Amino acid sequence: RREMLKRYGEDTYTAGYQVVTSLDSRMQKASNYALRNGLLEFTRRRGYRGPLSKIDLSEELLSLPPKTWPLETLEPLNQYAPGGLSLAVVAEIFENNNVKIIFQDGGDEILPWSGLSWASSFIDRENRGPSPKSVKEILAIGDVIYVMPTTNGTWALAQIPDAQAALVSMDPYDGAIAALTGGFDYTTSKFNRARQAYRQPGSAFKPFIYSAALEHGNTTATVVLDAPVVISSAELEAIWRPINYSGRFYGPTRMREALVRSMNLVSVRLLLFETGIRNAVKHIKNFGFNDATLIKNGSLALGGGDASVLDMAQGYAIIANGGYGIKPYIINSIFSSKGETLYQAKPAVVCHECLEKGSEKPIIVEEFAAERALNREMMLEEIANVVDSYRPTAIDAPELFEHINAAPQSITPQNAYLVQDMMRDVVRRGTGIRARRELGRSDLSGKTGTSNDRRDAWFGGFNADIAAVVWVGYDDSQPLGPKEEGSRTALPIWIEFARIALENIPEHQMPMPEGIVSVRINKETGCPARASQSNVIFEVFRENNVPQCEQFDEIADPFNNAAEADSTSKKDNGSESLF
């Protein structure tokens, strides 16, 4: 609607325009379902805030059929119930802790204890009361409550979440938005948190920092010291002491491991000392981020800027597609009331064959017109011999690509592949491992994110077919509460969405591009391993960027028997985690 109003003003509502969007109905339903379920699960963990209101139900009234009750008695049940919930009134409480509830239409159901036992009393956003032992600690006859159906055919007590969430899913091929949900219920809140809310992405932003580091000479095996960093920053207006989520320091750590374990101090050092803020900002702009996201201080390494869910989805889609600069869109076409085409989207698309080898720009077809005319007969003969395997490029057959709007190469395929591969390990064995366990797929890459004081929880993930990002938080930016991090709060929503979106879809990930090599390395030093070494793994590198280093048996850990480090660690023990 926002886009239509921008184009056609108030005529949007009266001119009879027909709008075709890129939204996929199946994926949109999956997005709505996953987001609502995730928020309802979140609000159960935070405690029950109590019934909405109370109806005076006398024994005489309860003896009558509900359809004969006075209209004023039923009035509280006639309100709108958001998010697919239903309104009901407690009519009877049984000794076995089950409850009889009556709906607005007069129908009744049993609300079992299994659907009530979660309801510890809400104290505040940080605390809740003890688990209830009896239904009488939760409900009384006449209470008007929200209930929801469960997957096993029963009902459960529910409440409207105070927190909100957003989900965007995008086609990495052309940026088409396949699903977009901007909140728990559009009727109760028109604010689109997927596009209009700008929040700190926290560690979900780290893949872009690592991409910039790779672009400036680092490798997936670059060893960075995970050690305290103290920075006096005029922009941050304070002495800045970022710490890891665990509060511990881990010494020399390879880049891949640092991303898998989401180590804050490695990311900060990687940005400040191995890449440079100016270099990082210049590189990360290629993912479509603006100045509000690309703050020019050390907290950029920990996602300290502000980004929308749509911004993050675009960035992840560019990593997913091999580095092509697609742009998100949601309107496919617009027709007048007479069926005339007023607008047709022409998105930039991923076209591997449209780019000249070694070039970041699409090939200009006219440059090859003369060569094409001279070599047409020869090409046809060649094609006849290899018809089953021939895949022409814009150099071979430019006429095939004349009408393609090819997306530019924002980052190199090698850079995109290496970032993808590290993010796949996040899902295989890092903070996103729940996605692999529950979905049973090996083609998924992703990253969790939790901002300062747990005010925002994120998970972004992708394969070659979809890129989706989930955010959860309060509109007033208050903390979500203890243990509410990206892996617990946002990731389950992403998993439920992906479970439906990828159902019966074969695994599909970006193939290894040319210019990537696999090398045995020493796990401690990140250096190519000697034949006799046993503490080794395989790592992938750009072929011209394999580490060249002297052979050492191990890297000394400054935190073993290091009094200075111990002293620094003790000084920082009371510090608050920035991310």
N, C-alpha and C positions, 0 to 999 in steps of 0.2 A: 504493500500500500504506500509506504514511504516513497518508493521509486516512482510509482504512478502519479502521486501527488506532485512530485518534482517535475515530471514530464508534462502533465496535463491539468494540474491545478484542481479546482473544484469540479471540473468536468468529469473527473475520475468517477464520481458518484452518479452521474446522470446521463453520460453519453453512450452507455451500453458497450463499453470496451470489453473485449474478451482477451484474457491474459493466460498464456500457457507458461507454466514455470518448469524449472528443472527438477523440482521435488519429486522423489520417488515415493509413491503412496505407501508401499510396504515398509520402506526404510523410515519414513516419517512416523508411521504408527509405532515402529520399533523404538524410535527416539523418544516419543512421548511416553510410551510404556516404561522404558528403562529409566528415564529421568524421574518419573513420578514414583516408581517403586524404590529407587535409590533414596529419594528424599523422605519417603515414608519410613524406610528402614532407619535412616539417620535420626528422624525425630523420635522414634521408639527408643533409641539409645540415650536420648537426652532427657527422657522422663515425661510423664503424662501431666498435662496442664489442667485437666479436669473437664467436666461436661460443659456444653455450651450454655444450657439453661435448664430450667426445671418445670415440669408440668405437674399440677396438682391432680394426681390420679387417686380418686376415692375408690373404696371397694365396690361401691355401687356402679361407678363408671367402668371399672374393670370387668364387671359382670356383663356389660353390654358389648355387642359387636363394635369394633373400632370405627366402622363406617357410620355408625349412628352417633358418634361423639360430636359434641358441639364444635362448630367451625373454629371458635376462638381457642379451643383446647388443642386442635390440630395445627394451629397457626405456626408454632415453632418448627414443625416438620415440613412446612411448605417453602422454606428458604432454599436458595441455590446451594447445592453441594459440589464444591470444586474438585477437580482432579479425579473424577470417576468415583468419588466416595458417595455414601448414602447416609441419610439422616434416619435415626430411629429413636424410640423412647423405651426406656427400661420398664417392663411391665411386671416382671416377676424374678425373684432371685431364689435359686434352689440350694439345697444343702450341699450338693456336690460342687458348688461354685460355678455352675452354669447359669446363664441368664436368658430369660425370654425377652425378646425385643419385638416391637411393633413398628412397621413402616408407615409412611404417609398414606399409602393405598389400602391400609388395613391388613395387609399380609403380616405374618409373624415368622420368626426364625429363632433358633437357639444359638446363643453366643457362648461357645464353650470356654472353659478356663484356659485352654491352650491359646486362645486368642486374646486373653486378658492378662495373663501372668507377667507380661513384659512391663506393665504399667506402674513402675516405681514413680513416686510423686516427683514432679519437677520442682526444683528449688531455685536454681538460676541456670544460666547457660554453661556454667562450669560444674555444677553439682546436681545430684538427684538423691532421693531418699532410698531406703532399703527396699529390697524386693518384697512385694506384697505376699501375704500368706492366705488372704481370703478376699473374695470379691467385694465384701462389704467395706474393705479399705479403699476400694476404687470407685464403686458405683452405689447408687441407691435407687429405689423405685421412683419413677418420674423423671430421671435424668435424661436429657436429650443429648445424644452422642453421635459422632460419626463412626460408621463401620465400613469395612471393605471386604469383598469376597477373597477367599484364599484359593490357592491352586488345588487344594484337596477337597474343595466343595463346601467348606464351612465358612464362617464369618469371623472377623477379628475386629477388635476395638481399634480405632484410628483417630488421628487428629491432623489438622492442616499444619504442614511444616512451617516453622518460622524462617528457616533458611530457604535459599533459592538455588537454582542450578541452571546451566545452559549446556547445550550440546550442538555441535555443528559437524556434519559429515560431508565430505567433498570428494569428487572424482579427481584423482591426481592427473588424469589425462588432459582435462580441459578446464578444471575449476568449477564445474557444475555443482551447485549445492544440492545434494541428494536428500538431506534432512537438516532441519534447523528448529530447535526448540529453545525458546527464550525464557522459560520460567515454568513453575508448577502448573499454573492455570491462566490462560490468556484472559478469561472473563473477569477474573479478580485483579489482574495486573497486566496492563498493556505494555509495560516496560520490557523491551526486548534485550535481555541480558547477553544474548549471543552477539549482538552487534553494538549495543549502546553502552554496555558496562565495560569499563577499563580497570582491570585489576592486576595485581602483581602475580606474574606466572611462576615465581619461585624457581625451583629446580627444573621445571618443565622447559625453561628457557636454555638450559645448559647445552643441548645439542647444537644450538647456533653458535655458542661460544667455542665449542669443540670444533665445529666446522671452520671457524675463523682461525683457530690455532693450527689446524691441518693446512690451511691455505698459506700460512706463514712459516712453513718449515718444520713444524712438529709432526710427529707420527703417532699412530695408535699405541706405540710402545715407548714414547717419550716418558722418561721418569721425572716426576715432579715431586718435590718435597711437601708432604702433608704436615705442615708445622704452623705454629701461631703466626698470624699476620697482624701487625698493629700499624694503622695508617691515620695520620692526622689530615683530615679533609675539610677544606673550607666549604665545599658544596654540601657535605654531610653534616656540617656544623658540629663536629664532635670527633673525638678519638674513636676510630672504628676498629673493633676487634671481632671480626667474624669467627665463628667456631663451627665445628661439625655438629650435626644433629645429635650424635652420640656423646658429644663433649670430650671425645678422645682425639688423640693425634696418632697417625699411622706411619709416619716417616716416608721414605721414598716409595712412590706408587706410580705404576704405569697408567697412562691416560685412560685406556680401556677400563681398567679396574676402578679408576676414580669415578667414571661415569656410571658404571654398573652399581657402585655403592653410593653414588650421589654425594661425593665428598666435597664439601664446600671450600675448604682451604686450598685444595688442588685447583679448583675452578678459578679462585681468586688469583692465585699465583700464575696460573696459565694465562689469564687475561693480562695481568699487570706486567709480568716479567718475561713471558715467552711469546706474547702476541702484540700487546700494546692496545690501549683503549681506542686510539684513532684508527688503527688498522682493523680492529674488530668491528667498530661501528660502520666503517665503509663496507666491509664484507657483508655484515648482517642486513644492511639495507637491501641487498639483493633478494631477501626473503619477503620483502613487502612491508617491513615494519617502519613506523614513523618516528619522529623525534621524541614523542612521549614515552616510547618503549626504550629507545636507545640513549639512555642517560649516560653522561660522559664521566662516570666515576666507577670505583671498584665494585659497587653493588650491582653493576650491570652483569657481572659474572654469576650472580645468584638470582637473576630475574627481578631486580629491584625497580625496574620501570613498570609502566602500565601498558597492558595489551588486552584487546578483546579476544573472545573465544574464536571469532572469525579470523582475526589476525594470526592466531596460533595455528588454526587449521590450515590456512594458506601456507604458512611456513613449513609445517609438517608435510603438506602435499608436495611441496617443491623438493624436499628430501626424498619423498617416496617415489617421485617420477624420474629420478636421476638428475635433478638439478635444473629443470625447465621452469621458466618464470611464468607460470599460469596465473590468472587472476580470477577470483571467485565471481560468479554471477548466479542469479536466481530466476531472471526473466528470460525465457527462450524466445517468445514472440508475443506481439500485441496485434489484435485485429479490431477493426472498427465494427460498429453494429451491422454494417453491410457485408462484413467478411473480408474487407480489404486489409492487406498486410501493412501495418503501420510501422512495425519494428521487427527485425529478425536478428537475434544475437549472432555474432561472428567471433566467438572466443578464440583466443590463441590456444593452439593445441600442441601436445607433445608430438613431434615429428622427427624421429631419429634420421630419417632419410633426407630431410630437408636441410640439414646442416652439413656444410662442408667439413671434412675431417680436419680437426685442429682449429675450427672457427667457432665463434660464439654467436654468429649472426646467420639468419636464414640466407640461403643462396638466392641471388637475383636471377630469375629465369632468363631474362633477356641476354645476359652475358654469354649464354650457351647456345643462342639461336643459330649462329653460323656453324659451330661445331656439330650441332644436332643435324643440320641439313646435310653436311658432308658425310657424316657417319651413319645415317639412318639405315642404309642397306646392310652395312656390316653389323650393326647392332641387332637388326632383325634376325640375321643368320645366327648370331651368337645366342640370342634369346631362344630360338627354335631348338637349340641343342641342350639348353639348360632350363627348359620351361618350368619344370617342377620345382626347381630350387632358386630360380632367379628372383632377386629382390632389388629392383632398380632404385637408385637414389636420384636426387635432383640433378646430379651431375650426369648420370646416365640417361635419364628420361625426364627432363625438366617439365615437359608438357603435362605430366601426371600430377605435378605439384603446383600448377599455376594458381589454383583457387584455394590453396591451403594457407590459413593464417598461422604460421609456425611460431610457437613460443620461443623466445630467446633462451640461450643457455645462461642461467643466473649463476650457477656454480658448476664446477666441472663434474662429469659423471663419476670420476674417481673419488672426488671429495664426497659426493652424495652417497656413494656406495660404502665408503669407510664409516661415515656417520651412521648409515643404516645398520651396518654390521655391528657396530658397538651398541646401538639401541636394541638390536635383536638379543644381545646378551643381557640387557636389562630385563627383558621378558623371559629369557631362558633361565636366569639364575639370580636376578637382582630384585629391585623393588617392585617390578611388574610381573613377578613369577606367577602370581595368581591367574593372570590371563592365559598363560600356557597350560597351567594345570586344569583350568575349567573348560577351555576351548579346545585343547588338544591339537593346536596348530603350531607349526614351526616356522611359518612365514611372517610372523608378527614382530614388528619393532615398536618400541614405545618408551615413554618416560613419565615418571610421576613428578609431581611438584607440590610443595607446601610452602606458603609464604610466611612472613614474619608473624609469630604468635598464633600460627594456624588460622589465619584469617581467610585464607583461600586454599582450596584443595583442587588439584588438577590431575588429569591423566590424558595424554595424547598418544595415539597409536595408529599404525597403518600397515598395510601391505601394498602390493602394486595396484590394487583395485579400489581401495577406499582409504581415506585419511579422516580420522574423527578425533575430536577433542572435547573433553568434558571439564566443566568448572563447577564447583560448589562453594557457596559462601553466603554470608548474611548481607543484605542490602546496606546495612549500616556499618559494614566492615568490622564488626566485632568478632572476636575469636570463636571458632566453631566449637571448641571444647577439647578436653583432654583426649589424646590419641586419635583425633580426627585429622588424619593426614591424607595425602593423595592416594596412597595405596589402600586405605580403608574406606575412604569417603567417596572419591571420584572413580577409582578403578572399577568397583562393582557395577556402576552405571554403564561404563564403557563396555565391560564384558557382556552385560545383558543385551546391550544394543548390538554388539558384534556377533553374539550368538545367533540373533535373528538375521542380521544383515548379511552374514557370511554363510548362512545355512545352505548346504549343497553346492557351495562355490569352491572349486578346486584351489589348492594352495598356489599362491602366485607372488613371487618376490622379484625384485630387480636382479637380472643376471649380472654376474661379474663383468664389468666392462674391460676393454683393452687397457693395458697399462697398469694392471694390478698383479702383484706377485705374492705368493705365500712363502714365508720364510720361517724356519725353526729359530726360536729365540730363547735366551735365558730368561726365565720368569722373573728373576730379581733385577737384572740389569737392563733388560730390553734389547740387548745386543744380540746379533746373530750368534747362534750356539755352535760350539765346537762339536765334532763328531762324538767325542767321548762323554759329553755332558748328559746328565739324566734329568735335571730340573728344567725341562724345556717344554715349550708349547709352540704351536704354529700361530703366526700372526700375519696379517695382510698389510701390504704397503703399496704406495705408488712405486712403480719399478725404478724410478730415478731418485727415490727417497728412502731406500733401505738404510737403516742406521750404519754408520761407519764409526766404530769405536774400538778402543783398546779393550782387550779381554781382561776382566777382573772376575775373581771367583764370586764376589758378592759386593753389594753396596752397603757401606756401614750405616747403621741406623743411629742417628744422633740421639734418639730417645732411650737407647740402652746405655745406662751408666753415664747419662749426661746431666750433670747437676743444673746447668743453666736452663736446659729445656724443662726439667722438672720444676724449677723455680717459676718459669714463665707459665707453665701449665697451671700451677697452684694459684697464680695471680689471676688467671682467667676463669677460675672455676665458678665465680659468681656471675659471669657475664651472661647476658641474654642472647639467645641465638637470633641472628637477623633473618635467617631463612631456614 
